[in-house]
Amino acid sequence: MGISIVSKEVVRPSSLDVHLLKPFKISLLDQLTPTTFSPLILFYPMRNTHLKGTQISTQLKESLSKTLDPLYPFAARVRENLIINDYDEGVPYIETRVNTHLFEFLQNPPMELLDQCLPYAPFSYQPNPDQVPHAAVQLNTFDCGGIALGLCLSHKFIDGATASGFLRNGLQILVELAMKQEAKSKTRRFVFDAKAIASLRSECKGERVPNPTRIEALSAFILKSAMLASRSTANSRFVLHQAVNLRRLTEPRLLTYTVGNLFLFASAAYNMEHAAEMWLHELVARMKQAVGSINREYLKTLHGDESFPKVCEYIKQIEEVSTHKNLNAIISSSWLEFGFNEVDFGWGNPIWSGISGEFGSFRNVTIFKEIGSAD
């Protein structure tokens, strides 16, 4: 697959009044989050629309410009790791041509080539956050007229729910997994069909968890497989970090698309020595206990004068656990609720949504998402 850049520009909010808006204060969790780009690639066949070529690009840029009026922080820059300001800096917009047909590409998506559809390297640490845009768009047009819309969104203040709100409100269930290993790293895609998921859920049932969810069952299966595959290493423990959305746990409850990194990791540790004998329902029970510890009562301790030391203690615990020399850590995140397969810009839903080919400085990352109609 060959891909060539056709044009580069910056899309700014359509309103001239954005410079009058007050700075947007970022939260403590955002301040502690390093600047990296989360990727998403949406594939559209463009068969059911009269729009062609430049019309697609024009409509997309106009829509983006109007979306940036109410969602002005996406067009701004971080200043001194405290505020978001300068709302007319804008969003980089790149157009490319891809010299292959969309469906030929999707027959067996080459994971290592997905990054070429993105405007920035995904999950790579950005050392100068003041100069980094919060969003960037790349419109990739295939020979057949189909498109791949590549998006990079800064994780500095944009988590999965925030990204979903930006895309869906402005602009048979299976699961896809991407996992990156540290040595000779590769990103791989695994598809679990409904029958396989039902079988795993049945195997994960136990007295403590009588009705495990899809994510709990799949996480347990992946965790045990990784533990068994690592028995020959010197590592003695595995830790699973699961991202927990805080919006539904706050009082009062936050809106679904509230902006910010509003999640914490629930961590569960497992002893490698007993990996072969450990049942899946035991793994699930320990996961559920860890997730349950991040509740409304816990969040109340993060308010007031004691919030900063509490959050610093949490960050320190995660860091100590993840960097222990005799320990393997896996990060797990579910994108099932974000509706990325329903992002309709006026030409229907995407037939597939990809993530990226590389995970930058991240290691052992598992992302669950719905597959598209092309799978």
C-alpha positions as CSV (number, residue, x, y, z in Angstrom):
1,M,0.0,0.0,0.0
2,G,1.4,3.4,-1.0
3,I,0.1,6.6,0.6
4,S,1.0,10.1,-0.5
5,I,0.2,13.4,1.2
6,V,-2.0,15.7,-1.0
7,S,-2.4,18.7,1.3
8,K,-1.9,20.0,4.8
9,E,-3.8,22.8,6.6
10,V,-5.3,23.9,9.9
11,V,-9.0,24.0,10.6
12,R,-10.1,26.6,13.2
13,P,-13.4,27.3,14.9
14,S,-15.9,29.0,12.7
15,S,-16.7,31.6,15.3
16,L,-14.4,34.6,15.7
17,D,-15.4,35.0,19.3
18,V,-13.4,32.0,20.7
19,H,-10.5,34.3,21.7
20,L,-12.9,36.0,24.1
21,L,-13.5,32.8,26.1
22,K,-11.9,32.2,29.5
23,P,-9.1,29.7,29.9
24,F,-10.3,26.1,30.5
25,K,-8.9,24.7,33.8
26,I,-7.7,21.1,33.6
27,S,-8.2,18.7,36.5
28,L,-5.5,17.2,38.7
29,L,-5.9,13.9,36.9
30,D,-5.3,15.7,33.6
31,Q,-2.2,17.4,35.0
32,L,-0.7,14.1,36.0
33,T,-1.4,12.5,32.6
34,P,1.5,12.6,30.1
35,T,0.8,13.9,26.6
36,T,0.2,11.1,24.1
37,F,-2.1,10.6,21.2
38,S,-4.9,8.1,21.2
39,P,-5.7,6.9,17.7
40,L,-8.9,5.9,15.8
41,I,-9.4,5.1,12.2
42,L,-12.9,4.9,10.7
43,F,-13.4,3.2,7.3
44,Y,-16.3,4.3,5.0
45,P,-17.0,2.7,1.6
46,M,-18.9,5.8,0.5
47,R,-21.2,3.8,-1.7
48,N,-24.5,5.3,-0.5
49,T,-23.7,9.0,-1.0
50,H,-23.6,11.4,-3.8
51,L,-20.5,13.2,-2.3
52,K,-17.3,12.7,-4.2
53,G,-13.7,13.8,-3.7
54,T,-13.4,17.4,-2.8
55,Q,-17.0,17.5,-1.6
56,I,-16.3,15.0,1.1
57,S,-13.3,17.1,2.3
58,T,-15.2,20.3,2.2
59,Q,-18.1,18.9,4.2
60,L,-15.7,17.4,6.7
61,K,-13.8,20.6,7.3
62,E,-17.0,22.7,7.6
63,S,-18.4,20.2,10.1
64,L,-15.1,20.2,12.1
65,S,-15.0,23.9,12.1
66,K,-18.5,24.2,13.5
67,T,-17.9,21.5,16.0
68,L,-15.0,23.4,17.4
69,D,-17.2,26.3,18.4
70,P,-18.9,24.6,21.3
71,L,-16.0,22.1,21.8
72,Y,-13.4,24.9,21.7
73,P,-10.8,23.2,24.0
74,F,-10.1,20.7,21.2
75,A,-8.7,23.6,19.1
76,A,-6.6,25.0,21.9
77,R,-3.2,24.2,23.5
78,V,-2.2,23.4,27.1
79,R,-0.4,26.2,28.9
80,E,1.9,25.5,31.9
81,N,0.1,22.2,32.5
82,L,-2.7,24.1,34.3
83,I,-5.0,25.5,31.7
84,I,-6.2,25.2,28.1
85,N,-6.2,28.4,26.1
86,D,-5.6,30.0,22.7
87,Y,-8.7,28.4,21.2
88,D,-7.9,29.7,17.6
89,E,-4.7,27.6,17.3
90,G,-6.9,25.0,15.4
91,V,-6.7,21.4,14.4
92,P,-4.2,20.0,11.8
93,Y,-6.0,18.6,8.8
94,I,-4.2,16.3,6.3
95,E,-5.4,14.8,3.0
96,T,-3.8,11.8,1.4
97,R,-4.3,9.4,-1.5
98,V,-4.0,5.6,-1.0
99,N,-3.2,3.6,-4.1
100,T,-5.3,0.5,-3.4
101,H,-9.0,-0.3,-3.0
102,L,-10.6,-0.1,0.4
103,F,-12.0,-3.6,0.4
104,E,-8.7,-5.1,-0.7
105,F,-7.1,-3.4,2.3
106,L,-9.8,-4.6,4.7
107,Q,-9.7,-8.2,3.6
108,N,-6.6,-8.7,5.8
109,P,-5.8,-5.3,7.4
110,P,-2.0,-5.0,7.7
111,M,-1.7,-3.7,11.3
112,E,1.8,-2.3,10.7
113,L,0.4,0.0,7.9
114,L,-2.5,1.4,9.9
115,D,-0.2,4.1,11.4
116,Q,0.2,5.6,7.9
117,C,-3.5,6.5,8.0
118,L,-2.9,8.6,11.1
119,P,-1.7,12.3,11.4
120,Y,0.6,11.5,14.4
121,A,2.5,8.6,15.8
122,P,0.0,6.9,18.2
123,F,0.7,6.5,22.0
124,S,4.1,8.2,21.7
125,Y,5.1,10.6,24.4
126,Q,5.1,14.2,23.4
127,P,7.9,16.1,25.3
128,N,6.6,19.6,24.4
129,P,2.8,19.6,25.4
130,D,2.5,23.4,24.9
131,Q,3.1,22.9,21.2
132,V,0.9,19.8,20.6
133,P,-2.6,20.1,19.2
134,H,-5.4,18.3,21.1
135,A,-6.9,16.8,17.9
136,A,-5.6,16.1,14.4
137,V,-7.5,14.7,11.4
138,Q,-6.2,12.8,8.3
139,L,-8.5,12.1,5.4
140,N,-7.2,9.1,3.4
141,T,-8.9,8.5,0.0
142,F,-8.6,5.1,-1.6
143,D,-8.6,4.5,-5.4
144,C,-12.2,3.3,-5.3
145,G,-13.5,6.4,-3.6
146,G,-13.7,4.9,-0.1
147,I,-12.1,6.7,2.8
148,A,-10.3,6.1,6.0
149,L,-10.7,8.9,8.5
150,G,-7.6,8.9,10.8
151,L,-7.9,10.8,14.1
152,C,-5.4,11.5,16.8
153,L,-6.8,12.9,20.1
154,S,-4.5,14.1,22.9
155,H,-4.9,12.0,26.1
156,K,-3.9,15.0,28.1
157,F,-7.6,15.8,28.7
158,I,-9.4,13.5,26.3
159,D,-10.3,10.0,27.4
160,G,-12.5,7.5,25.5
161,A,-15.8,9.0,26.6
162,T,-14.7,12.5,25.8
163,A,-13.6,11.3,22.3
164,S,-17.0,9.6,21.8
165,G,-18.8,12.8,22.6
166,F,-16.6,14.8,20.2
167,L,-17.3,12.4,17.3
168,R,-20.9,11.3,17.9
169,N,-22.4,14.6,19.1
170,G,-20.3,16.9,16.9
171,L,-19.2,15.3,14.3
172,Q,-24.2,-9.8,16.7
173,I,-21.6,-8.3,19.1
174,L,-18.0,-9.4,18.7
175,V,-14.9,-8.1,20.3
176,E,-11.5,-7.1,18.9
177,L,-8.3,-7.1,20.9
178,A,-5.0,-5.4,20.3
179,M,-2.0,-6.4,22.4
180,K,1.6,-5.2,22.3
181,Q,4.5,-7.1,23.8
182,E,7.7,-5.3,24.9
183,A,10.3,-7.5,23.2
184,K,10.1,-7.6,19.4
185,S,6.8,-5.7,19.8
186,K,3.8,-6.3,17.5
187,T,0.2,-5.3,17.5
188,R,-2.2,-8.2,16.8
189,R,-5.9,-8.4,16.3
190,F,-8.0,-11.2,17.7
191,V,-11.7,-11.7,17.0
192,F,-14.0,-13.5,19.4
193,D,-17.4,-14.5,18.0
194,A,-20.6,-14.7,20.1
195,K,-20.3,-18.4,20.6
196,A,-16.8,-18.2,21.9
197,I,-17.8,-15.4,24.3
198,A,-20.8,-17.3,25.6
199,S,-18.6,-20.3,26.2
200,L,-16.0,-18.2,28.2
201,R,-18.7,-16.5,30.2
202,S,-20.1,-20.0,31.2
203,E,-16.6,-21.1,32.2
204,C,-16.1,-18.0,34.3
205,K,-19.3,-18.4,36.4
206,G,-18.7,-19.0,40.1
207,E,-20.2,-18.5,43.5
208,R,-18.7,-15.0,43.8
209,V,-19.5,-14.0,40.2
210,P,-22.6,-15.8,39.0
211,N,-23.1,-13.7,35.9
212,P,-19.7,-12.5,34.5
213,T,-19.7,-9.8,31.8
214,R,-18.1,-10.3,28.3
215,I,-15.2,-8.1,29.3
216,E,-14.6,-10.0,32.6
217,A,-14.6,-13.3,30.8
218,L,-12.4,-12.2,28.0
219,S,-10.0,-10.4,30.4
220,A,-9.7,-13.6,32.5
221,F,-9.0,-15.7,29.4
222,I,-6.3,-13.3,28.1
223,L,-4.7,-12.9,31.5
224,K,-4.4,-16.6,32.1
225,S,-3.1,-17.2,28.6
226,A,-0.4,-14.5,29.2
227,M,0.5,-16.0,32.6
228,L,0.9,-19.5,31.1
229,A,3.0,-18.2,28.3
230,S,5.3,-16.3,30.7
231,R,6.0,-19.2,33.1
232,S,9.5,-19.6,31.8
233,T,10.5,-16.0,32.7
234,A,11.8,-14.7,36.0
235,N,8.6,-12.8,36.7
236,S,6.7,-14.1,39.6
237,R,3.5,-12.0,39.5
238,F,1.1,-10.5,37.0
239,V,-0.9,-7.4,37.6
240,L,-4.0,-6.4,35.6
241,H,-4.8,-2.7,35.4
242,Q,-8.4,-2.1,34.3
243,A,-9.6,1.4,33.4
244,V,-12.8,2.4,35.3
245,N,-14.9,5.3,34.1
246,L,-15.6,7.7,37.0
247,R,-18.5,9.6,35.5
248,R,-21.2,7.2,36.7
249,L,-19.7,7.1,40.2
250,T,-19.6,10.8,41.1
251,E,-22.2,12.6,43.2
252,P,-23.9,14.3,41.5
253,R,-23.4,12.0,38.5
254,L,-21.4,13.6,35.7
255,L,-22.7,13.8,32.1
256,T,-21.7,10.9,29.8
257,Y,-19.4,13.1,27.7
258,T,-17.9,15.3,30.4
259,V,-14.5,16.4,29.2
260,G,-11.4,15.1,30.9
261,N,-9.4,12.0,31.9
262,L,-12.2,10.8,34.3
263,F,-11.0,7.3,34.9
264,L,-8.8,5.4,37.4
265,F,-7.1,2.0,37.1
266,A,-8.4,-0.8,39.3
267,S,-5.4,-3.2,39.9
268,A,-5.5,-6.9,40.7
269,A,-2.4,-8.9,41.3
270,Y,-1.9,-12.7,40.6
271,N,0.8,-15.1,41.6
272,M,2.4,-16.8,38.7
273,E,3.3,-19.9,40.7
274,H,-0.4,-21.0,40.7
275,A,-1.2,-19.9,37.2
276,A,-1.9,-23.4,35.8
277,E,-4.2,-24.4,38.7
278,M,-6.1,-21.1,38.8
279,W,-9.6,-21.3,37.5
280,L,-11.0,-18.5,35.3
281,H,-13.8,-17.7,37.8
282,E,-11.1,-17.1,40.4
283,L,-9.4,-14.6,38.2
284,V,-12.8,-12.9,37.5
285,A,-13.6,-12.7,41.2
286,R,-10.4,-10.9,41.9
287,M,-10.9,-8.5,39.0
288,K,-14.4,-7.7,40.2
289,Q,-13.2,-7.0,43.7
290,A,-10.5,-4.6,42.4
291,V,-13.0,-2.7,40.2
292,G,-15.5,-2.6,43.1
293,S,-12.9,-0.9,45.3
294,I,-13.2,2.2,43.1
295,N,-16.7,3.3,44.3
296,R,-18.5,6.4,45.4
297,E,-17.0,6.2,48.9
298,Y,-13.5,6.0,47.5
299,L,-14.1,9.0,45.2
300,K,-15.3,11.1,48.2
301,T,-11.7,10.8,49.6
302,L,-10.4,12.5,46.5
303,H,-12.2,15.8,47.3
304,G,-11.1,18.6,49.5
305,D,-7.7,19.4,50.9
306,E,-6.6,15.7,51.0
307,S,-7.3,15.1,47.3
308,F,-3.8,15.9,46.0
309,P,-1.9,13.5,48.4
310,K,-4.5,10.8,47.8
311,V,-4.1,11.0,44.0
312,C,-0.3,11.1,44.3
313,E,-0.5,8.0,46.5
314,Y,-2.6,6.3,43.9
315,I,-0.2,7.2,41.1
316,K,2.8,6.0,43.1
317,Q,1.1,2.7,43.8
318,I,0.4,2.1,40.1
319,E,4.0,3.1,39.2
320,E,5.6,0.8,41.9
321,V,3.4,-2.1,40.8
322,S,4.1,-1.6,37.1
323,T,7.8,-1.2,37.3
324,H,8.6,-4.1,39.8
325,K,11.4,-6.1,38.3
326,N,9.7,-9.5,39.0
327,L,6.3,-8.4,37.7
328,N,4.4,-8.3,34.4
329,A,1.7,-5.6,34.1
330,I,-1.2,-5.6,31.6
331,I,-3.4,-2.6,30.9
332,S,-7.0,-3.3,29.9
333,S,-9.5,-0.8,28.5
334,S,-13.0,-1.4,27.0
335,W,-14.2,0.8,24.2
336,L,-17.5,-1.0,23.8
337,E,-19.6,1.8,25.2
338,F,-18.1,4.6,23.1
339,G,-20.0,3.8,19.9
340,F,-17.2,4.5,17.5
341,N,-18.9,2.1,14.9
342,E,-21.8,4.6,14.9
343,V,-20.0,7.8,13.9
344,D,-22.0,9.1,11.0
345,F,-20.8,12.2,9.2
346,G,-23.7,12.1,6.7
347,W,-22.5,9.1,4.7
348,G,-23.5,6.2,7.0
349,N,-21.7,4.3,9.7
350,P,-18.1,3.1,9.2
351,I,-17.7,-0.5,8.1
352,W,-14.7,-0.9,10.4
353,S,-12.8,1.0,13.0
354,G,-9.1,0.4,13.5
355,I,-6.8,1.6,16.3
356,S,-3.1,1.6,15.3
357,G,-0.2,-0.5,14.2
358,E,2.1,0.5,17.1
359,F,1.5,1.5,20.7
360,G,4.5,3.8,21.1
361,S,6.1,3.6,24.5
362,F,3.2,1.6,25.9
363,R,3.5,-2.1,26.5
364,N,1.1,-5.0,27.1
365,V,-2.0,-3.0,26.2
366,T,-5.3,-4.7,25.6
367,I,-8.2,-2.8,24.0
368,F,-11.7,-4.3,23.6
369,K,-13.9,-2.9,20.9
370,E,-16.8,-3.9,18.6
371,I,-15.9,-5.1,15.2
372,G,-17.4,-3.6,12.1
373,S,-19.4,-5.1,9.2
374,A,-16.2,-5.7,7.2
375,D,-15.0,-8.3,9.7
